[in-house]
Amino acid sequence: MNRLKFSNVEFRGWKDSCKIENDKIEIIIPRIIGPRISYLSLKGKENLMYEEHEFDGPRDEDVFHIYGGHRLWHGPQVGNRPEEPDNKPIKLKETSEGLILLQETEKKSRIEKKMILHIDGNKITVEHFLTNHNVWEIECTAWGVTTLAANGIGIIPFSKRDTHYLPNHALTFWPWTKANDKRIDYFEDFLTVTQDINNKDWWKMGFSNDRGWMAYIKKNQLFVLRFEMDLEKEYSDYGSSCESFCNESFLELETVSQIYKIKPEKTVSHVENWSLYEIPKIKTKKDLEQLVIDLDNKKY
């Protein structure tokens, strides 16, 4: 039985934050900023989400802050389009399966953001919703950004579709991304990104990832993020359905929906499926390769 316990806690100076827990996992969501999922871990383990402590506490200001954790953006990132501040209180509604998070309509974009969390044991379905409150149609993507704590390893797979003489996927580079970045290890059908607190270089890549998952390992916690890519639809950033960013503070795993044209007062959705596991320490490249096989086979 999926018994969820809800309680109010103070977290990072955010009073009355909502803590949700069962016998497997713990989640904390602040009420006074967001919508953000600011804490995620297996029961009794350390937070997998990055915590930007410089901006702890109430922030009633018109400036965007990373904060850390999971957030919903809309893309593509033209100028500072997605970076409207989310420093205002949100509405939270508890459900038998999880929580509903609702942000007031953004002033500039006139887009309303909502998340619905469905929690079952160690698995979390995160539904993202964008509603267009403009009087005209808009074109955008729904963009889930998970900002993870330092000193972990991200895993992103490459497509293995057999397209014979035709290409089967694309890797997208940003201007400041170095192909020989020391944090990146290339394998036969995936790469890893090792977050390094001593490397201040920015790194970002996009992937047309039809294998539908990414993962992050920190110590013995494994975070798995699954999503769907529709190969018949158009994606931004040269066809990227997922992206990853890394600097000296954190690593991000990002999923990107197809490009939507949203009519006035209409809503689009984008779904991520999360799961958490305790795993043995990864010691060798063979261990990593076996983990990827297990992820493909949905053992995790």
C-alpha positions, 0 to 999 in steps of 0.5 A: 500500500502506498502510504504517504506522510505529509508534514510541514518543515523548515528547509533552507530557511523556507518555512512551511515547506511540504515534506512527503515521505513513504518507506522508500523516499523523501521529497521536500517542496517549498511553498514560498518559491517555485514550483520546485522539487528541492529535496529528493533522496532515498529514505535517510540518505543525502539530498540528490538535488543541488542546494544553492545556499546563497539564496536560502530564505524568502526572496521577494525580488524580480531576479531569477535564481538557480536554487537547485532541484527540479523546475519547469521551464519553457524553451527554446532558450532565446535570450532570457526567455525561460528565466522569469523569477519564481520567487513567489508563493505557489499553491499546493494541494495534497492528493492520495497519490502525491501533490499538485503544484501550481504557479501563478501566471508569469507576468511576461510570458503569460504562461501558467506552470503546473506540476502533478506528482504521483508517488508509488514506493521508489517511483515518481511520475512528474507531470508538467503542464504549460497553459497559454494565457495570451490572446495569441498562439505561442510556440514553445517546448516544455522543458524539465530541468533537474539540477543535481548535487555535485560529485556525481556521474551522469549517464546519457545513452546514444540511439541504437536504432538501425537506420542502415545508411542513414544517421540515427541520432544527433549530438548538439554542442553549445559554443563553450562546449569542448569535445575533449572535456576531461569530465566526459568519457565516451563509451560504445553507446553512451557517455558519462559526465563526471561533475568536478567541483574544481572544473569551472568550465561550462559544458552542455550537450543535447541528444536525440535520445530515443532510448528514453532515459538518463541517470545520475549516480551519487555514492550509492544512490541511483536516480533514473529519469525516463521520458518518451521521444516521438520520432515523428515530431519536431524538437528544438536545439537540433532535435534534442529530446534531452540535454545535460549541463555541467559546471563546478557547482552542479550537473543538470539532466534536462528533458525537452518536449516536442515543439508545441503550438499552444492556442490561447487558454490551451494546455500541453503536458510533458511527463517524466518518470523518476525512480531511486535505487540503492546500488553497489559502488561503481568501481570499473568501466565494466560496472558502468557498461553492465548498469547501462544494460540493466537500465535498457532492460528496465531492471532499474 
